[in-house]
Amino acid sequence: MVGMIIGSIGVGLLLLAFVLNLRRAIAESSPTYLLMNLCGAGMAAVYAFMTGSVPFVVLEAVWAVAALVRLLSGNKKAPA
């Protein structure tokens, strides 16, 4: 039951970040968006691990690490 709550909150954060970005309420480079993705993907990875779903553990862990790297790197733009 605890796992289901963790997973649901995690996926909810990911979906909320996505919808807010689509509505242009937050930018995909904003710390808020990146933190929502980091926490949401991390929580979803924990749930996937708890259920033994290895492919989704990998997906969510990579998603969380990507958000963390982007968050720590600041708003540096890639060279054109």
Secondary structure, DSSP 8 states (H G I E B T S, - for coil): -HHHHHHHHHHHHHHHHHHHHHTTSS-TTSHHHHHHHHHHHHHHHHHHHHHT-HHHHHHHHHHHHHHHHHHHHTT-----
